[in-house]
Amino acid sequence: MFSLKRKGITSLSPFAVFGKSGTNVSKIEKEINFEIYPNPVNDIISIAGSHVNNSNTGVEIINMQGQVVYSKILSEKENSISINHLNNGYYIIRLNNNQTSLVKKFIKM
């Protein structure tokens, strides 16, 4: 038989034991976040954030049926995309680099 002793237990349930330690999720989200504007958008959407300036950043626009309708690798100075060719509706924009994949929703009007 094995036993384990812990101090600072704040909750005990059949599924988990919670203590006061943990990961600071809000700090992680701030470091890997990006913004898109304007939203809703008519013709050109701009992207801002620390991952946008990385030359290995790929961008995909996905419609609500899950189809990739736009895909490109962003250059270091490029941060806007023309979406004139898209139909009006809801879309997801996804940024990909070697470390993370981030998504945001936007509306094309």
N, C-alpha and C positions, 0 to 999 in steps of 0.2 A: 504494500500500500504506500501511496505517496501522500504527502501533506504539504500545504503551502500556507504561510502566514503573511498577512498584509495589514498595514496600518492605513488609516485615512479612507476606509471604505465608506462611500456615501449612499450606495444603493445596492441591493442584492435582489436578483430575480432568477427564475429558472433558466434564463437565456444569457444573462451577462452580469458581470460584476463591474461597477463603475467606481472609479477613484477620482481624485482631484487632478490628475495629470491628463494631458491630451495634446492634440495637435491644434495649432492656431490656424484654422482653415481660412479665416478672413485675410490673414497676412499672405497666404499662398495665392488666394484669388486676386489680390491687388497686384501681385507681381506678374501674373500671366494674363491680365485682362486686356481687352481692346474695346474701342468704341467705334460705332458707325454713325454717320450723320449725312444729310438729314434723314429722319425717319418719321413719317413716310417720305418717300423719295419719288421724284418724277423722272430724271434722266441720268444723273451722275451721283454715285454714292461714294463717300469718302471714308477712309479707314484710318484710325489713329491708335497708337499703342506701341509698346516696346518691341513687339514681334514684327511689326510692319516694316521696320528698318533693317531687318535681317534679309540678306539676299537669297536665302533658301526658303523663304516663306511662300507657300502656295495658297491660292485662294480658290474656293469653289462656291458657286451659287447653286442651291438645290431647291427645286419646287416642292410643293406639298405632296406630290406623288412619289418623292424620293429620287427623282431624276436629276442628274447633274446637268444644268443648262448653261454653265459657264465655268471654265477652269483655266487658270493661268498661274505662272510663277511671277510674283511681284519683283520688280527691280528695287534697288535700295532707295531710290528717290520717288518711286511711284506709290501713290496712296489713294488714288481714285479710280473708279471703274464706271464706264458708260454702260447703262442698262436699258438703253432705248429699245433694244430688240426684245426685251421681255414683255410678256403680257401682264396686265394689272393683276395684282394678287399678293398673297403672302409667300415669302421666301426665307430660306435659311442661308446665311453666309458662314462658311467654315474656313478658318485659317489653319494651315498645317505647317509645322516645321519639324526639325529633327527631334524636338523635345515634347511638343504638345499638339493637341488638336482642340481648337476653341470654336464655339458656335454662337451666333446671335440671330435673332429673327428681324426681318424688316418687311415693310409693305411697299410695293411698287404701285404708284397711282398713275 
